[in-house]
Amino acid sequence: MTIYPAIDLKNGRCVRLAQGRADAVTVYFDDPVEPAQAFLAAGAEWVHVVDLDGAFTGTPANLATVARIAATGLRVQLGGGMRTLNDVEEAFHAGARRVVIGTRACHDAAFVEGLVHRFGGDRLAVGIDAHNGLVAMKGWVDVSEVRADDLAQRMSGLGVQTIIHTDIATDGMLTGPNFTAQEAMLQASPARLIASGGVATRDDVAKFSAMAKKRQNLDGVIVGKALYEKKVDLADLLKLAK
């Protein structure tokens, strides 16, 4: 199982939001390369990067910073505002190894299918952010009537190999993951699942690690605020996930 430490970018800085609210922001680093280097030193291979400005406005705004993070040697999984072919191409040009499609995947299956054909299903992920089982879009501002598990099934049917499922209610709250929702997503689609939202303790990651031994499609876990608040140690989590 892969541990994906997270870097959320807003105005070029490393921040965290509580439940995705733009008005609930905490700045942790003025230079996001600093935590990226620390993640690499701890033994991480991947980093999950979200361009929050892109997510809210619909256009990536932090690609220069993404390029600097990628230059550390970490494999960058990048999401936030990826709503056109040009956005995706520029993300790859900036050094992203995997690009996450969120909002547009909810209502434009043809767009996702075209990306799979162009770049390959292994270089794309679909981010499914759910509120009470329904897909939220545009930086979680709008909640659709599309069921998260239905969208996961459709996307895997198009050849998408990775689904990132975030439970909004727990994200950034340090209250523990919604394991029931994550288990439901594992059952909904054969795609690799990356679980996100609420990881607060070592025991949370241990539980996901146990799940991964039973569910071969549980690829990994995203850990954000718990790292910045020093609730967990990344090197320890990486050992635990092996």
C-alpha positions as CSV (number, residue, x, y, z in Angstrom):
1,M,0.0,0.0,0.0
2,T,1.3,3.4,-0.9
3,I,1.3,6.4,1.4
4,Y,0.6,9.6,-0.4
5,P,1.6,12.6,1.7
6,A,-0.4,15.6,0.6
7,I,0.5,19.2,-0.4
8,D,-2.4,21.6,-1.0
9,L,-1.4,24.7,-2.9
10,K,-3.1,28.1,-2.5
11,N,-1.5,31.3,-3.8
12,G,1.8,29.4,-4.1
13,R,1.8,28.3,-0.4
14,C,1.3,24.9,1.3
15,V,-2.0,25.0,3.2
16,R,-4.8,22.8,4.5
17,L,-8.5,23.4,4.4
18,A,-11.1,22.1,6.8
19,Q,-13.8,20.2,4.9
20,G,-12.6,22.0,1.7
21,R,-13.8,25.4,2.8
22,A,-11.8,28.3,1.4
23,D,-12.5,30.3,4.5
24,A,-11.0,27.7,6.8
25,V,-7.4,27.8,5.6
26,T,-4.2,27.2,7.6
27,V,-0.8,28.0,6.1
28,Y,1.9,25.5,7.0
29,F,4.7,26.5,4.6
30,D,5.3,29.5,2.5
31,D,7.5,27.3,0.2
32,P,5.8,23.9,-0.6
33,V,9.2,22.5,-1.7
34,E,10.1,22.4,2.0
35,P,7.6,19.7,2.9
36,A,8.2,17.9,-0.4
37,Q,11.9,17.6,0.5
38,A,11.0,16.3,4.0
39,F,8.6,13.7,2.5
40,L,11.4,12.5,0.2
41,A,13.9,12.3,3.0
42,A,11.4,10.2,5.0
43,G,11.2,7.7,2.2
44,A,8.1,8.7,0.3
45,E,8.0,8.0,-3.5
46,W,4.7,9.8,-4.3
47,V,3.2,13.1,-3.3
48,H,-0.5,14.1,-3.8
49,V,-0.7,17.7,-4.9
50,V,-3.9,19.7,-5.1
51,D,-4.0,23.1,-6.8
52,L,-6.8,24.6,-4.7
53,D,-6.8,27.8,-6.8
54,G,-7.4,25.7,-9.9
55,A,-10.1,23.7,-8.1
56,F,-12.1,26.8,-7.2
57,T,-11.5,28.8,-10.4
58,G,-11.4,26.0,-13.0
59,T,-7.9,26.8,-14.3
60,P,-4.6,25.5,-12.9
61,A,-2.7,28.3,-11.2
62,N,0.2,26.7,-9.5
63,L,2.0,24.8,-12.2
64,A,5.3,26.6,-11.6
65,T,5.3,25.4,-8.0
66,V,4.3,21.9,-9.1
67,A,7.4,21.8,-11.4
68,R,9.6,22.7,-8.4
69,I,8.0,19.9,-6.4
70,A,8.5,17.4,-9.2
71,A,12.2,18.5,-9.4
72,T,12.7,17.1,-5.9
73,G,12.4,13.6,-7.4
74,L,9.0,12.8,-5.9
75,R,6.3,11.4,-8.3
76,V,3.6,14.0,-8.4
77,Q,-0.1,13.1,-8.5
78,L,-1.8,16.4,-9.4
79,G,-5.4,17.5,-9.3
80,G,-7.3,20.8,-9.2
81,G,-8.8,22.6,-12.1
82,M,-8.0,19.9,-14.7
83,R,-10.9,20.5,-17.0
84,T,-9.4,20.8,-20.5
85,L,-7.0,18.8,-22.6
86,N,-4.5,21.7,-22.5
87,D,-4.7,21.7,-18.7
88,V,-3.7,18.0,-18.6
89,E,-1.0,18.4,-21.1
90,E,0.5,21.4,-19.2
91,A,0.3,19.4,-16.0
92,F,2.4,16.6,-17.5
93,H,4.8,19.1,-19.0
94,A,5.2,20.5,-15.4
95,G,6.3,17.1,-14.3
96,A,3.2,15.4,-13.0
97,R,3.3,11.6,-13.2
98,R,-0.5,11.2,-12.8
99,V,-3.2,13.7,-13.3
100,V,-6.5,13.7,-11.4
101,I,-9.7,14.7,-13.2
102,G,-12.5,15.7,-10.9
103,T,-15.4,18.0,-11.8
104,R,-15.5,17.3,-15.5
105,A,-15.5,13.5,-15.0
106,C,-18.9,13.8,-13.4
107,H,-20.7,15.1,-16.5
108,D,-18.4,14.4,-19.5
109,A,-17.5,10.7,-19.8
110,A,-16.3,11.3,-23.4
111,F,-13.6,13.7,-22.1
112,V,-12.3,11.1,-19.7
113,E,-12.4,8.4,-22.4
114,G,-10.4,10.6,-24.8
115,L,-7.7,11.2,-22.1
116,V,-7.4,7.5,-21.4
117,H,-6.9,6.9,-25.1
118,R,-4.3,9.7,-25.4
119,F,-2.3,9.2,-22.2
120,G,-3.2,5.7,-21.0
121,G,-5.4,4.7,-18.0
122,D,-2.4,4.4,-15.7
123,R,-1.5,8.1,-16.0
124,L,-4.9,9.3,-15.1
125,A,-7.0,9.2,-11.9
126,V,-10.5,10.3,-11.3
127,G,-11.1,12.2,-8.1
128,I,-14.5,11.4,-6.6
129,D,-15.2,13.7,-3.7
130,A,-18.4,12.7,-1.9
131,H,-20.8,14.3,0.5
132,N,-23.2,11.8,1.9
133,G,-22.5,9.5,-1.0
134,L,-23.1,12.2,-3.7
135,V,-20.4,13.7,-5.9
136,A,-19.3,17.2,-5.1
137,M,-17.7,19.4,-7.8
138,K,-15.9,22.7,-8.4
139,G,-13.8,22.7,-5.3
140,W,-16.6,21.0,-3.4
141,V,-18.8,24.1,-3.8
142,D,-21.5,22.2,-5.7
143,V,-23.0,18.8,-4.8
144,S,-24.5,16.9,-7.7
145,E,-27.1,14.2,-7.8
146,V,-24.6,11.6,-9.1
147,R,-23.8,8.8,-6.7
148,A,-20.1,8.3,-6.0
149,D,-20.2,4.6,-6.5
150,D,-22.0,4.9,-9.8
151,L,-19.4,7.3,-11.1
152,A,-16.6,5.0,-10.0
153,Q,-18.2,2.1,-12.0
154,R,-18.5,4.3,-15.1
155,M,-15.0,5.6,-14.9
156,S,-13.4,2.1,-14.5
157,G,-15.5,1.0,-17.4
158,L,-13.7,3.7,-19.5
159,G,-10.3,2.4,-18.6
160,V,-9.5,4.6,-15.7
161,Q,-7.2,2.6,-13.5
162,T,-7.2,4.8,-10.3
163,I,-10.0,6.3,-8.3
164,I,-9.3,8.8,-5.5
165,H,-12.2,8.8,-3.1
166,T,-12.4,11.7,-0.6
167,D,-15.0,11.8,2.1
168,I,-15.6,15.5,2.5
169,A,-17.1,15.3,6.0
170,T,-13.9,13.9,7.4
171,D,-11.3,15.8,5.3
172,G,-9.0,18.0,7.3
173,M,-10.9,17.3,10.5
174,L,-8.6,14.7,12.1
175,T,-11.6,12.8,13.2
176,G,-10.8,9.5,11.5
177,P,-11.7,8.1,8.1
178,N,-15.1,7.0,6.9
179,F,-14.1,3.4,6.6
180,T,-17.6,2.3,5.6
181,A,-17.7,4.7,2.6
182,Q,-14.2,3.6,1.5
183,E,-15.1,-0.1,1.7
184,A,-18.2,0.6,-0.4
185,M,-16.1,2.2,-3.0
186,L,-13.7,-0.7,-3.0
187,Q,-16.7,-2.9,-3.8
188,A,-18.1,-0.6,-6.4
189,S,-15.2,-0.6,-8.9
190,P,-12.3,-2.9,-9.8
191,A,-10.1,0.2,-10.2
192,R,-7.3,0.9,-7.8
193,L,-8.6,3.0,-4.9
194,I,-6.7,5.7,-3.1
195,A,-8.6,6.6,0.1
196,S,-8.6,10.2,1.3
197,G,-10.1,12.1,4.2
198,G,-9.8,12.0,8.0
199,V,-6.6,10.1,8.6
200,A,-5.6,11.2,12.1
201,T,-3.6,8.4,13.8
202,R,-1.2,5.6,13.1
203,D,-4.1,3.2,13.9
204,D,-6.1,4.7,11.0
205,V,-3.3,3.8,8.6
206,A,-2.9,0.3,10.2
207,K,-6.6,-0.4,9.5
208,F,-6.2,0.6,5.9
209,S,-3.1,-1.6,5.6
210,A,-5.1,-4.5,6.9
211,M,-7.9,-3.7,4.4
212,A,-5.3,-3.7,1.6
213,K,-4.3,-7.2,2.4
214,K,-7.9,-8.3,1.9
215,R,-8.8,-5.9,-0.9
216,Q,-6.2,-6.0,-3.7
217,N,-7.6,-2.9,-5.3
218,L,-6.8,-0.6,-2.2
219,D,-3.8,1.1,-3.7
220,G,-3.0,3.7,-1.0
221,V,-4.0,6.4,1.5
222,I,-3.6,10.1,1.3
223,V,-2.3,11.7,4.6
224,G,-2.3,15.5,5.0
225,K,-3.2,17.4,8.1
226,A,-2.1,14.7,10.4
227,L,1.5,15.0,9.1
228,Y,1.5,18.8,9.4
229,E,0.1,18.7,12.9
230,K,2.6,16.0,13.8
231,K,-0.1,13.5,14.8
232,V,1.8,10.8,12.8
233,D,5.3,10.3,11.5
234,L,5.7,9.7,7.8
235,A,8.6,7.3,8.0
236,D,6.7,5.2,10.5
237,L,3.6,5.1,8.2
238,L,5.7,4.1,5.2
239,K,7.1,1.1,7.2
240,L,3.6,0.2,8.4
241,A,2.2,0.2,4.9
242,K,4.7,-2.2,3.5
